[in-house]
Structure formats: structure tokens, C-alpha cells
Amino acid sequence: DLDEININKTDLSKDQQYLLDIVRAIQTEQRAPDLAVRDPGSLSHSRWLTSANRILRLFIF
């Protein structure tokens, strides 16, 4: 469970912060209003985290 893990969001990249927020939204079934419009970054094959973010985004919207 992510709530049990102490994560300092300022240590995370923009991609990592978005992934954390979207996973928490899936776990809790509650999402922040800005999650749908937040820019997770440009898509690139070398940026696996952005790809994961976009796939999870499809799951909740």
C-alpha cells in the first residue's frame, strides 16, 4: 500500500510524481480534478514511465 511508504514528492521527477498520483487515484478510486489535464510529458519510446502514465490514464478516464 502506497500510504505506508514515506515518499517525498520533491525527490521525484515530473513523470514519477504523475505516476504516483495516478496509481493512488486507481487504488483509492478518487482522483484529483487536475489529473485529467495535467501534462505527464512528451511521449518517447525511451521514456517508459511516460508510457506507463498514459496507459494508466486510460484506465481511469
SEFIZA-3560 file (N, C-alpha, C; in Angstrom, 3 decimals):
REM SEFIZA-3560
<numar><xx>0.843</xx><yy>-1.182</yy><zz>0.000</zz><atom>N</atom></numar>
<numar><xx>0.000</xx><yy>0.000</yy><zz>0.000</zz><atom>CA</atom></numar>
<numar><xx>0.884</xx><yy>1.241</yy><zz>0.000</zz><atom>C</atom></numar>
<numar><xx>0.607</xx><yy>2.171</yy><zz>-0.900</zz><atom>N</atom></numar>
<numar><xx>1.449</xx><yy>3.363</yy><zz>-1.033</zz><atom>CA</atom></numar>
<numar><xx>1.372</xx><yy>4.294</yy><zz>0.165</zz><atom>C</atom></numar>
<numar><xx>0.291</xx><yy>4.248</yy><zz>0.912</zz><atom>N</atom></numar>
<numar><xx>0.169</xx><yy>5.128</yy><zz>2.070</zz><atom>CA</atom></numar>
<numar><xx>1.169</xx><yy>4.766</yy><zz>3.159</zz><atom>C</atom></numar>
<numar><xx>1.617</xx><yy>3.521</yy><zz>3.171</zz><atom>N</atom></numar>
<numar><xx>2.565</xx><yy>3.072</yy><zz>4.179</zz><atom>CA</atom></numar>
<numar><xx>4.000</xx><yy>3.433</yy><zz>3.822</zz><atom>C</atom></numar>
<numar><xx>4.235</xx><yy>3.857</yy><zz>2.581</zz><atom>N</atom></numar>
<numar><xx>5.573</xx><yy>4.205</yy><zz>2.124</zz><atom>CA</atom></numar>
<numar><xx>5.751</xx><yy>5.712</yy><zz>2.234</zz><atom>C</atom></numar>
<numar><xx>6.835</xx><yy>6.131</yy><zz>2.869</zz><atom>N</atom></numar>
<numar><xx>7.126</xx><yy>7.552</yy><zz>3.015</zz><atom>CA</atom></numar>
<numar><xx>7.829</xx><yy>8.035</yy><zz>1.750</zz><atom>C</atom></numar>
<numar><xx>7.117</xx><yy>8.759</yy><zz>0.900</zz><atom>N</atom></numar>
<numar><xx>7.659</xx><yy>9.247</yy><zz>-0.362</zz><atom>CA</atom></numar>
<numar><xx>7.672</xx><yy>10.770</yy><zz>-0.337</zz><atom>C</atom></numar>
<numar><xx>8.840</xx><yy>11.337</yy><zz>-0.537</zz><atom>N</atom></numar>
<numar><xx>8.977</xx><yy>12.787</yy><zz>-0.638</zz><atom>CA</atom></numar>
<numar><xx>8.820</xx><yy>13.158</yy><zz>-2.112</zz><atom>C</atom></numar>
<numar><xx>7.681</xx><yy>13.742</yy><zz>-2.472</zz><atom>N</atom></numar>
<numar><xx>7.387</xx><yy>14.033</yy><zz>-3.874</zz><atom>CA</atom></numar>
<numar><xx>8.375</xx><yy>15.007</yy><zz>-4.496</zz><atom>C</atom></numar>
<numar><xx>9.053</xx><yy>15.819</yy><zz>-3.673</zz><atom>N</atom></numar>
<numar><xx>10.024</xx><yy>16.762</yy><zz>-4.241</zz><atom>CA</atom></numar>
<numar><xx>11.270</xx><yy>16.035</yy><zz>-4.756</zz><atom>C</atom></numar>
<numar><xx>11.480</xx><yy>14.788</yy><zz>-4.333</zz><atom>N</atom></numar>
<numar><xx>12.608</xx><yy>13.993</yy><zz>-4.820</zz><atom>CA</atom></numar>
<numar><xx>12.292</xx><yy>13.286</yy><zz>-6.136</zz><atom>C</atom></numar>
<numar><xx>11.034</xx><yy>13.338</yy><zz>-6.565</zz><atom>N</atom></numar>
<numar><xx>10.603</xx><yy>12.624</yy><zz>-7.763</zz><atom>CA</atom></numar>
<numar><xx>10.606</xx><yy>13.536</yy><zz>-8.983</zz><atom>C</atom></numar>
<numar><xx>10.817</xx><yy>12.942</yy><zz>-10.154</zz><atom>N</atom></numar>
<numar><xx>10.695</xx><yy>13.690</yy><zz>-11.402</zz><atom>CA</atom></numar>
<numar><xx>9.212</xx><yy>13.950</yy><zz>-11.678</zz><atom>C</atom></numar>
<numar><xx>8.942</xx><yy>14.777</yy><zz>-12.676</zz><atom>N</atom></numar>
<numar><xx>7.555</xx><yy>15.076</yy><zz>-13.055</zz><atom>CA</atom></numar>
<numar><xx>6.820</xx><yy>13.790</yy><zz>-13.451</zz><atom>C</atom></numar>
<numar><xx>7.502</xx><yy>12.925</yy><zz>-14.199</zz><atom>N</atom></numar>
<numar><xx>6.913</xx><yy>11.645</yy><zz>-14.601</zz><atom>CA</atom></numar>
<numar><xx>6.593</xx><yy>10.778</yy><zz>-13.392</zz><atom>C</atom></numar>
<numar><xx>7.530</xx><yy>10.708</yy><zz>-12.466</zz><atom>N</atom></numar>
<numar><xx>7.346</xx><yy>9.870</yy><zz>-11.282</zz><atom>CA</atom></numar>
<numar><xx>6.218</xx><yy>10.395</yy><zz>-10.396</zz><atom>C</atom></numar>
<numar><xx>6.119</xx><yy>11.715</yy><zz>-10.263</zz><atom>N</atom></numar>
<numar><xx>5.039</xx><yy>12.308</yy><zz>-9.469</zz><atom>CA</atom></numar>
<numar><xx>3.688</xx><yy>11.975</yy><zz>-10.087</zz><atom>C</atom></numar>
<numar><xx>3.594</xx><yy>12.091</yy><zz>-11.408</zz><atom>N</atom></numar>
<numar><xx>2.338</xx><yy>11.797</yy><zz>-12.095</zz><atom>CA</atom></numar>
<numar><xx>1.965</xx><yy>10.326</yy><zz>-11.919</zz><atom>C</atom></numar>
<numar><xx>2.954</xx><yy>9.439</yy><zz>-12.067</zz><atom>N</atom></numar>
<numar><xx>2.689</xx><yy>8.014</yy><zz>-11.892</zz><atom>CA</atom></numar>
<numar><xx>2.208</xx><yy>7.721</yy><zz>-10.480</zz><atom>C</atom></numar>
<numar><xx>2.836</xx><yy>8.311</yy><zz>-9.488</zz><atom>N</atom></numar>
<numar><xx>2.419</xx><yy>8.121</yy><zz>-8.101</zz><atom>CA</atom></numar>
<numar><xx>0.982</xx><yy>8.596</yy><zz>-7.901</zz><atom>C</atom></numar>
<numar><xx>0.656</xx><yy>9.765</yy><zz>-8.434</zz><atom>N</atom></numar>
<numar><xx>-0.697</xx><yy>10.307</yy><zz>-8.281</zz><atom>CA</atom></numar>
<numar><xx>-1.740</xx><yy>9.443</yy><zz>-8.982</zz><atom>C</atom></numar>
<numar><xx>-1.419</xx><yy>8.953</yy><zz>-10.158</zz><atom>N</atom></numar>
<numar><xx>-2.404</xx><yy>8.173</yy><zz>-10.902</zz><atom>CA</atom></numar>
<numar><xx>-2.587</xx><yy>6.783</yy><zz>-10.284</zz><atom>C</atom></numar>
<numar><xx>-1.517</xx><yy>6.201</yy><zz>-9.759</zz><atom>N</atom></numar>
<numar><xx>-1.643</xx><yy>4.912</yy><zz>-9.067</zz><atom>CA</atom></numar>
<numar><xx>-2.467</xx><yy>5.078</yy><zz>-7.795</zz><atom>C</atom></numar>
<numar><xx>-2.239</xx><yy>6.165</yy><zz>-7.073</zz><atom>N</atom></numar>
<numar><xx>-3.046</xx><yy>6.419</yy><zz>-5.870</zz><atom>CA</atom></numar>
<numar><xx>-4.512</xx><yy>6.632</yy><zz>-6.230</zz><atom>C</atom></numar>
<numar><xx>-4.762</xx><yy>7.296</yy><zz>-7.356</zz><atom>N</atom></numar>
<numar><xx>-6.145</xx><yy>7.505</yy><zz>-7.793</zz><atom>CA</atom></numar>
<numar><xx>-6.818</xx><yy>6.173</yy><zz>-8.105</zz><atom>C</atom></numar>
<numar><xx>-6.078</xx><yy>5.264</yy><zz>-8.717</zz><atom>N</atom></numar>
<numar><xx>-6.629</xx><yy>3.943</yy><zz>-9.020</zz><atom>CA</atom></numar>
<numar><xx>-6.881</xx><yy>3.166</yy><zz>-7.737</zz><atom>C</atom></numar>
<numar><xx>-5.945</xx><yy>3.227</yy><zz>-6.803</zz><atom>N</atom></numar>
<numar><xx>-6.096</xx><yy>2.492</yy><zz>-5.543</zz><atom>CA</atom></numar>
<numar><xx>-7.276</xx><yy>2.992</yy><zz>-4.723</zz><atom>C</atom></numar>
<numar><xx>-7.432</xx><yy>4.304</yy><zz>-4.641</zz><atom>N</atom></numar>
<numar><xx>-8.453</xx><yy>4.879</yy><zz>-3.768</zz><atom>CA</atom></numar>
<numar><xx>-9.769</xx><yy>5.132</yy><zz>-4.485</zz><atom>C</atom></numar>
<numar><xx>-9.757</xx><yy>5.023</yy><zz>-5.819</zz><atom>N</atom></numar>
<numar><xx>-10.921</xx><yy>5.345</yy><zz>-6.648</zz><atom>CA</atom></numar>
<numar><xx>-11.349</xx><yy>6.794</yy><zz>-6.485</zz><atom>C</atom></numar>
<numar><xx>-10.410</xx><yy>7.645</yy><zz>-6.124</zz><atom>N</atom></numar>
<numar><xx>-10.634</xx><yy>9.089</yy><zz>-6.031</zz><atom>CA</atom></numar>
<numar><xx>-9.500</xx><yy>9.773</yy><zz>-6.778</zz><atom>C</atom></numar>
<numar><xx>-9.849</xx><yy>10.724</yy><zz>-7.636</zz><atom>N</atom></numar>
<numar><xx>-8.799</xx><yy>11.398</yy><zz>-8.377</zz><atom>CA</atom></numar>
<numar><xx>-8.890</xx><yy>12.902</yy><zz>-8.203</zz><atom>C</atom></numar>
<numar><xx>-7.742</xx><yy>13.524</yy><zz>-8.279</zz><atom>N</atom></numar>
<numar><xx>-7.678</xx><yy>14.978</yy><zz>-8.202</zz><atom>CA</atom></numar>
<numar><xx>-8.269</xx><yy>15.552</yy><zz>-9.484</zz><atom>C</atom></numar>
<numar><xx>-8.961</xx><yy>16.684</yy><zz>-9.397</zz><atom>N</atom></numar>
<numar><xx>-9.589</xx><yy>17.265</yy><zz>-10.588</zz><atom>CA</atom></numar>
<numar><xx>-8.590</xx><yy>17.597</yy><zz>-11.699</zz><atom>C</atom></numar>
<numar><xx>-7.357</xx><yy>17.922</yy><zz>-11.344</zz><atom>N</atom></numar>
<numar><xx>-6.379</xx><yy>18.307</yy><zz>-12.358</zz><atom>CA</atom></numar>
<numar><xx>-5.659</xx><yy>17.115</yy><zz>-12.988</zz><atom>C</atom></numar>
<numar><xx>-5.920</xx><yy>15.929</yy><zz>-12.519</zz><atom>N</atom></numar>
<numar><xx>-5.204</xx><yy>14.755</yy><zz>-13.011</zz><atom>CA</atom></numar>
<numar><xx>-5.465</xx><yy>14.513</yy><zz>-14.494</zz><atom>C</atom></numar>
<numar><xx>-6.660</xx><yy>14.764</yy><zz>-14.950</zz><atom>N</atom></numar>
<numar><xx>-7.013</xx><yy>14.530</yy><zz>-16.355</zz><atom>CA</atom></numar>
<numar><xx>-6.361</xx><yy>15.530</yy><zz>-17.295</zz><atom>C</atom></numar>
<numar><xx>-6.046</xx><yy>16.709</yy><zz>-16.811</zz><atom>N</atom></numar>
<numar><xx>-5.484</xx><yy>17.743</yy><zz>-17.682</zz><atom>CA</atom></numar>
<numar><xx>-3.996</xx><yy>17.975</yy><zz>-17.448</zz><atom>C</atom></numar>
<numar><xx>-3.445</xx><yy>17.350</yy><zz>-16.433</zz><atom>N</atom></numar>
<numar><xx>-2.018</xx><yy>17.518</yy><zz>-16.150</zz><atom>CA</atom></numar>
<numar><xx>-1.193</xx><yy>16.901</yy><zz>-17.269</zz><atom>C</atom></numar>
<numar><xx>-0.116</xx><yy>17.557</yy><zz>-17.654</zz><atom>N</atom></numar>
<numar><xx>0.752</xx><yy>17.080</yy><zz>-18.727</zz><atom>CA</atom></numar>
<numar><xx>1.832</xx><yy>16.170</yy><zz>-18.150</zz><atom>C</atom></numar>
<numar><xx>1.794</xx><yy>14.868</yy><zz>-18.468</zz><atom>N</atom></numar>
<numar><xx>2.812</xx><yy>13.962</yy><zz>-17.943</zz><atom>CA</atom></numar>
<numar><xx>4.127</xx><yy>14.029</yy><zz>-18.706</zz><atom>C</atom></numar>
<numar><xx>4.191</xx><yy>14.806</yy><zz>-19.761</zz><atom>N</atom></numar>
<numar><xx>5.413</xx><yy>14.929</yy><zz>-20.560</zz><atom>CA</atom></numar>
<numar><xx>5.210</xx><yy>14.341</yy><zz>-21.944</zz><atom>C</atom></numar>
<numar><xx>6.160</xx><yy>14.638</yy><zz>-22.824</zz><atom>N</atom></numar>
<numar><xx>6.039</xx><yy>14.144</yy><zz>-24.193</zz><atom>CA</atom></numar>
<numar><xx>6.349</xx><yy>12.651</yy><zz>-24.249</zz><atom>C</atom></numar>
<numar><xx>5.693</xx><yy>11.962</yy><zz>-25.166</zz><atom>N</atom></numar>
<numar><xx>5.839</xx><yy>10.517</yy><zz>-25.294</zz><atom>CA</atom></numar>
<numar><xx>7.062</xx><yy>10.183</yy><zz>-26.139</zz><atom>C</atom></numar>
<numar><xx>7.894</xx><yy>9.301</yy><zz>-25.638</zz><atom>N</atom></numar>
<numar><xx>9.088</xx><yy>8.832</yy><zz>-26.335</zz><atom>CA</atom></numar>
<numar><xx>9.283</xx><yy>7.365</yy><zz>-25.972</zz><atom>C</atom></numar>
<numar><xx>9.741</xx><yy>6.580</yy><zz>-26.907</zz><atom>N</atom></numar>
<numar><xx>9.943</xx><yy>5.153</yy><zz>-26.622</zz><atom>CA</atom></numar>
<numar><xx>10.962</xx><yy>4.939</yy><zz>-25.510</zz><atom>C</atom></numar>
<numar><xx>11.875</xx><yy>5.866</yy><zz>-25.363</zz><atom>N</atom></numar>
<numar><xx>12.875</xx><yy>5.721</yy><zz>-24.310</zz><atom>CA</atom></numar>
<numar><xx>12.336</xx><yy>6.139</yy><zz>-22.946</zz><atom>C</atom></numar>
<numar><xx>11.168</xx><yy>6.752</yy><zz>-22.923</zz><atom>N</atom></numar>
<numar><xx>10.592</xx><yy>7.211</yy><zz>-21.656</zz><atom>CA</atom></numar>
<numar><xx>9.484</xx><yy>6.262</yy><zz>-21.243</zz><atom>C</atom></numar>
<numar><xx>9.862</xx><yy>5.124</yy><zz>-20.693</zz><atom>N</atom></numar>
<numar><xx>8.900</xx><yy>4.093</yy><zz>-20.312</zz><atom>CA</atom></numar>
<numar><xx>7.914</xx><yy>4.599</yy><zz>-19.284</zz><atom>C</atom></numar>
<numar><xx>8.365</xx><yy>5.503</yy><zz>-18.415</zz><atom>N</atom></numar>
<numar><xx>7.487</xx><yy>5.991</yy><zz>-17.362</zz><atom>CA</atom></numar>
<numar><xx>6.336</xx><yy>6.806</yy><zz>-17.948</zz><atom>C</atom></numar>
<numar><xx>6.621</xx><yy>7.600</yy><zz>-18.967</zz><atom>N</atom></numar>
<numar><xx>5.563</xx><yy>8.363</yy><zz>-19.625</zz><atom>CA</atom></numar>
<numar><xx>4.567</xx><yy>7.410</yy><zz>-20.278</zz><atom>C</atom></numar>
<numar><xx>5.063</xx><yy>6.355</yy><zz>-20.884</zz><atom>N</atom></numar>
<numar><xx>4.171</xx><yy>5.360</yy><zz>-21.491</zz><atom>CA</atom></numar>
<numar><xx>3.277</xx><yy>4.719</yy><zz>-20.440</zz><atom>C</atom></numar>
<numar><xx>3.855</xx><yy>4.356</yy><zz>-19.312</zz><atom>N</atom></numar>
<numar><xx>3.067</xx><yy>3.764</yy><zz>-18.224</zz><atom>CA</atom></numar>
<numar><xx>2.020</xx><yy>4.750</yy><zz>-17.726</zz><atom>C</atom></numar>
<numar><xx>2.405</xx><yy>6.020</yy><zz>-17.597</zz><atom>N</atom></numar>
<numar><xx>1.460</xx><yy>7.045</yy><zz>-17.152</zz><atom>CA</atom></numar>
<numar><xx>0.275</xx><yy>7.148</yy><zz>-18.098</zz><atom>C</atom></numar>
<numar><xx>0.549</xx><yy>7.145</yy><zz>-19.374</zz><atom>N</atom></numar>
<numar><xx>-0.535</xx><yy>7.294</yy><zz>-20.352</zz><atom>CA</atom></numar>
<numar><xx>-1.454</xx><yy>6.071</yy><zz>-20.364</zz><atom>C</atom></numar>
<numar><xx>-0.902</xx><yy>4.895</yy><zz>-20.182</zz><atom>N</atom></numar>
<numar><xx>-1.728</xx><yy>3.683</yy><zz>-20.112</zz><atom>CA</atom></numar>
<numar><xx>-2.622</xx><yy>3.716</yy><zz>-18.880</zz><atom>C</atom></numar>
<numar><xx>-2.066</xx><yy>4.075</yy><zz>-17.734</zz><atom>N</atom></numar>
<numar><xx>-2.868</xx><yy>4.157</yy><zz>-16.513</zz><atom>CA</atom></numar>
<numar><xx>-3.914</xx><yy>5.258</yy><zz>-16.624</zz><atom>C</atom></numar>
<numar><xx>-3.586</xx><yy>6.336</yy><zz>-17.315</zz><atom>N</atom></numar>
<numar><xx>-4.543</xx><yy>7.424</yy><zz>-17.514</zz><atom>CA</atom></numar>
<numar><xx>-5.776</xx><yy>6.910</yy><zz>-18.261</zz><atom>C</atom></numar>
<numar><xx>-5.559</xx><yy>6.073</yy><zz>-19.265</zz><atom>N</atom></numar>
<numar><xx>-6.684</xx><yy>5.486</yy><zz>-20.000</zz><atom>CA</atom></numar>
<numar><xx>-7.546</xx><yy>4.622</yy><zz>-19.089</zz><atom>C</atom></numar>
<numar><xx>-6.933</xx><yy>3.992</yy><zz>-18.116</zz><atom>N</atom></numar>
<numar><xx>-7.643</xx><yy>3.112</yy><zz>-17.195</zz><atom>CA</atom></numar>
<numar><xx>-8.655</xx><yy>3.869</yy><zz>-16.347</zz><atom>C</atom></numar>
<numar><xx>-8.327</xx><yy>5.098</yy><zz>-15.927</zz><atom>N</atom></numar>
<numar><xx>-9.219</xx><yy>5.808</yy><zz>-15.007</zz><atom>CA</atom></numar>
<numar><xx>-10.102</xx><yy>6.849</yy><zz>-15.685</zz><atom>C</atom></numar>
<numar><xx>-9.861</xx><yy>7.167</yy><zz>-16.957</zz><atom>N</atom></numar>
<numar><xx>-10.684</xx><yy>8.192</yy><zz>-17.609</zz><atom>CA</atom></numar>
<numar><xx>-11.448</xx><yy>7.618</yy><zz>-18.747</zz><atom>C</atom></numar>
//
